[in-house]
């Protein structure tokens, strides 16, 4: 066996604090950001265990499945030969959701040995080309993801669509890839929002809880914008039981309890500043609260833990789980996905829109599923101005987050809750174009001070301030994305011929959007307009 080392490549010219050097484009098995982490670890004398995504080589001589098996075998050999740390290896449960990727936790020395072992062709592949000998195409860091975190229903004309077309999302199923959904919240118990057919089950990909529980509160807030409703005095269905299972485990959702329960009043907790600039809070008693597509069914896929942390591998596994439910497009049981989570795009990591996560988003869209993602909240920062001691605040372009860079995704920026024409695009909303020059975002929707379901840590924080509310406000493109998801779910419920045609749906919503007369790289095609979309076909 040849003793080889993996070349450590600089991300940029060491003599320049910021810059580009051709070396960053060199082809590597260990991706550039992972190489940088391994070099830092070696320089500091550490032996960290790294979460990685292993991209299987589609050109392997025997095909993808044998490539996966060979990669697994090589990982075991590498751990046996040079591994020192415990608790490393393949996450078999999560990897079973994917056909293309293996998800693992491995030491730096094990990763280097893995590349060396894979460079030695199997005995029956001696005559194959180098590109066909390797079982592994590339190894990425498992990038951490985060949350990209109601008069707005009339802003997108959902109230008019409910009245004129009964466009309420009936018989449409939408996946919410987030921190879970609190199944006990009365908002989801009026229409049976979380009651799904037996073939569709919520899953926790974090291994930290249940998909129908939400210790953070972000996913429940997002879900409440998309679907469900609460009308005081209405009869509530029993809450769907959180299945006692982890990702890949057994169990199914059910119901519990038989007593008839009436819906409570709608109490919303809002915040504002008084005349002295101090933050003050107010409780509002409202007549009702409804999602954009109140009768749409929601599938909870939990990818963020109680602290709002998760990994790209969790998102990839969730998307592949949807592929499996849908038979890779053969029968659409899940019609759409909302992803109000993501991470900052770094051009040195991979080509824009070509990360493993973006590739899976595009693949899911091609199978017939609408994928709506938040653009991100990184559209505002600071520029260093010559002659000034301090940096100047400014809007920032080229700030679309992944997976918002995916070509086929519907990427959503934020605007004002009820006065979008006056205030335009939210200052924090990530702005285009993409790093490779494509137009993004695609649409904007209300994302400022949006009232929706209170749960988890967000609910507890409000309660500590003296409010036992069931709704609260939050802001971000995380809140804008479910407005678009709900609008499309409502559209599909009355224009069912477009189910399974996500690219046509995207074109309809872009062409029918309301122009806010802002720059295309700020507003996309404009403000989503459900009524105009329905009437256009």
Secondary structure, DSSP 8 states (H G I E B T S, - for coil): ----------SS-TTSSS---GGGGS--SB-HHHHHHHHHHHHTT---EEEEEEEE-TT-TT-HHHHHHHHHHHHHHHHHHH--SSS-EE-HHHHTT-SSEEEEEEEHHHHHHHHHHHHS--GGGTTS-HHHH-SEEEEEE--EEEE----HHHHTTHHHHHHHH--S-TT-EEEEEES---TTSGGGTTTTTT---TT---EESSSSS-TT--SSSHHHHHHHHHS-EEETT-EE---B---S--TT------B---S-EE---EEEEEEEE-TTS-EEEEEEEESEEE-TTTT-EEEEEE-S-TTS-EEHHHHHHHHHHHHHHTTTTTS-S--EEEE-EEB---TTTSSTT-SHHHHHHHHHHHTT-EEEEE--S-SEEEE--TT-SS-EEEE-SS---BTTT-TTSEEEEEE-SS-HHHH-B-TTS-----TTS-----EEEE-SSEEEE--HHHHHHHHHTT---SEEEE-SHHHHHHHHHHHHHHHHHH-GGGTT-HHHHHHHHHHTSB--SS-HHHHTT-B--HHHHHHT-
